[in-house]
Amino acid sequence: MFNKNILLVTLGVALLLPASVSAGELLSLDKGAAKTINVKRNIDTVFVADTQIADYKVIANGKLVIYGIGRGATSIIAYDRAGNEIYNAEVVVNKSLRLLKQTIIARYPDEDIKLTNIGEQIVIDGVVSSEEIKDKVYRHVGEMLKKSKQRNTFELSGANGESVDPLDYTATYVFEDIINNLKVLTTDQINVKLTVAEVSSSFLTELGVSYAETNGKSIGGAGQFVNKILDFTAEDIVAVISASGNDSIGQVLAEPNLSVISGESASFLVGGEIPITVRDNDGISVTYKEYGVKLSMVAKVTDSENIRLSLLPEVSSIDKTNGVNSGLVSVPSLRTRKAQTTVQLKDGQSFVLAGLLTSEEQESLAKIPYLGDIPIL
């Protein structure tokens, strides 16, 4: 008798399992789209909570088609002849992405891009070949769906925190309700070798650079500079300076080597910080300002495999003669020369940024700091 009871309980469990296998399925459909559902038993009755959102049609024993009618969510439950539940689904009907998907495929035929709806949100998945393609796909989806957006750009800043013009080519957009899960197959990394040197005007004249020719803009102070693509490299100029053995002709201030992911920023500072005292109602507080040789940069690889590079070089020194003395506190000033430029270079190409004229009384020389730069993919 004991063994018989165990057998009856086991059979009862076996009969209940098929009825609960398909319970609780989440079915996502675009408006106007349909999906075929297969169940293991013949369908006798189907219940739909809201036929304005989704409906069904039984096309064969154990097979029904569910199709989306209007945006929203509803429940669909199917029963067999004995009244057992054999299918249960929460159906979510979203806005149709058919036209958007066709457009994205046509524009980017070689990329693996998938678009799906999650309520009001659009999710972009897949793998693309570059960061630039990733940004373009995201922007196209947002603009085609007319989503509200926020524009972000990099802004280079100088040693004292002053912002300069935003860089349009680094602009990125954040669209409401669009999730960008695209992965990049390979991420471009740019290596930038820099040489910052201070040389006399006669030195540049011998190299064939005329600082009277300007091709850019000067910010934050007097002086002119030339932004020019040249045949010689930074190593050539450093070799000439070293061979001269004369600091009055030129001297190398810094030779950093920076690596940055395409579209990102990098910076370096060779120098220090000076304390600046500020008096307020709570007493005297101290802040710090950077000085020395500073460079901020943003680099990005374009579709044509060129490198677009924005630079903000700055050379500053402490100027005690023009400081402020309040009696209790003496605050030195900073003598600063800086410039901003954006250039487009090929892999391995060099350029010189020169100018920023100044005169030093102790040496009586007009000096020009310049920047030699070699970006390498």
C-alpha positions, 0 to 999 in steps of 0.5 A, spaced: 500 500 500 505 504 501 509 503 494 502 504 491 501 511 494 508 513 492 506 511 485 500 515 484 504 522 487 509 521 482 504 520 476 500 526 478 506 530 478 508 528 471 501 530 469 502 537 472 508 539 468 506 540 461 501 545 463 506 549 466 512 549 462 510 555 457 507 559 463 510 566 464 513 568 457 515 575 455 513 576 447 515 583 444 512 585 437 513 591 433 506 594 431 503 590 425 508 584 426 506 577 428 509 571 431 508 563 430 507 560 437 507 552 437 505 548 443 505 541 445 497 540 445 491 542 441 488 549 442 481 549 444 480 556 447 484 562 447 483 568 451 486 575 450 486 581 455 486 587 450 484 585 443 486 593 441 493 591 443 494 584 440 490 578 437 491 571 435 489 566 430 489 558 430 492 556 424 493 548 426 492 544 432 498 546 437 499 552 432 497 559 433 499 566 430 499 572 435 500 579 432 501 586 434 495 591 433 497 597 437 502 600 442 501 597 449 501 590 453 496 585 454 496 577 456 494 572 452 492 565 455 491 558 451 487 552 453 486 545 451 480 541 451 480 539 458 481 546 460 488 546 462 493 552 461 498 550 455 500 557 453 501 564 457 504 570 455 505 577 456 505 581 450 508 587 449 507 591 442 512 597 440 512 602 435 515 599 428 522 599 427 521 596 420 523 603 416 529 604 421 532 598 420 532 598 413 535 605 413 540 603 418 542 596 413 542 600 407 547 605 410 551 600 414 551 594 409 558 591 412 556 592 420 552 588 424 547 592 427 541 590 431 535 594 433 530 592 439 524 596 443 524 595 450 518 599 452 519 607 450 527 605 449 530 603 443 536 598 444 542 598 439 546 592 439 551 589 435 559 590 433 561 595 428 568 596 425 570 603 428 568 608 434 566 613 428 561 608 425 558 607 432 557 614 433 554 615 427 549 609 427 547 612 434 546 619 431 542 617 425 537 612 430 536 618 434 535 623 429 530 619 425 526 617 431 526 625 433 528 624 440 531 630 444 538 630 445 544 633 448 550 635 445 557 634 448 564 636 446 571 636 449 573 643 451 581 644 452 583 648 458 589 651 460 594 651 466 589 656 470 583 652 468 581 657 462 576 654 457 577 655 450 573 654 444 569 647 444 572 642 438 566 641 434 569 634 431 569 631 437 562 632 438 557 627 441 550 626 442 546 623 448 539 622 445 533 620 450 531 613 451 536 610 446 541 605 449 547 604 445 550 597 446 554 597 440 561 594 441 567 596 436 571 590 433 578 594 434 579 601 438 584 605 434 589 608 439 594 614 437 601 615 440 603 622 439 610 624 440 612 631 442 617 636 443 617 642 446 623 647 445 624 654 446 629 657 440 631 664 437 628 667 431 634 666 427 634 659 429 627 658 425 629 662 420 635 658 418 630 652 418 626 656 413 620 657 418 617 664 417 613 666 424 610 672 420 606 667 416 600 666 421 595 660 419 591 659 426 589 664 431 593 666 438 589 666 444 590 669 451 596 673 449 600 677 444 604 673 439 603 670 433 605 663 431 605 658 425 602 652 424 605 648 418 606 641 415 614 641 414 618 636 411 623 635 417 621 632 423 622 633 431 628 629 431 631 633 426 630 639 430 632 636 436 639 634 433 640 641 430 639 644 437 643 639 441 649 639 436 649 647 437 651 646 444 648 653 445 642 655 450 642 662 447 640 658 440 635 653 443 633 648 448 628 643 449 623 644 454 620 637 454 619 631 450 613 627 452 610 621 449 602 620 449 598 615 447 590 616 447 584 612 445 581 615 438 576 621 440 579 622 447 583 627 451 590 627 454 594 632 457 601 633 461 605 638 465 612 639 466 613 644 472 609 645 478 604 649 482 604 656 486 600 657 492 595 663 491 592 666 497 585 669 497 582 673 503 574 672 504 569 673 510 572 666 513 579 668 513 585 667 508 584 660 503 589 658 499 589 655 492 594 653 487 595 655 480 599 650 475 606 653 471 611 650 467 610 647 460 603 644 459 599 641 453 592 639 452 590 635 446 584 631 443 586 626 437 581 622 433 582 617 427 577 619 421 574 615 416 580 616 411 585 613 416 587 620 417 588 623 424 585 630 427 589 633 432 587 639 437 592 642 441 593 647 446 600 648 448 602 653 454 609 655 457 608 659 463 613 662 468 613 665 475 613 673 474 615 676 481 616 683 478 609 684 476 606 680 483 601 683 488 603 685 495 598 687 499 603 688 505 601 681 509 601 677 503 605 677 496 602 674 490 607 672 484 604 673 477 604 668 471 607 670 465 604 665 460 604 664 452 599 659 449 596 657 443 590 653 440 590 649 433 587 643 430 590 640 424 589 633 420 595 629 419 597 622 416 600 616 420 607 618 421 607 625 419 610 631 423 608 639 424 611 645 427 607 650 431 611 656 432 611 663 434 608 666 441 614 671 441 617 674 447 623 677 450 628 675 456 632 681 458 637 677 461 638 674 454 636 679 450 633 674 445 626 674 441 624 667 443 619 662 440 617 656 443 614 651 438 611 644 438 614 638 433 609 632 433 609 625 430 602 622 431 602 614 429 597 609 429 
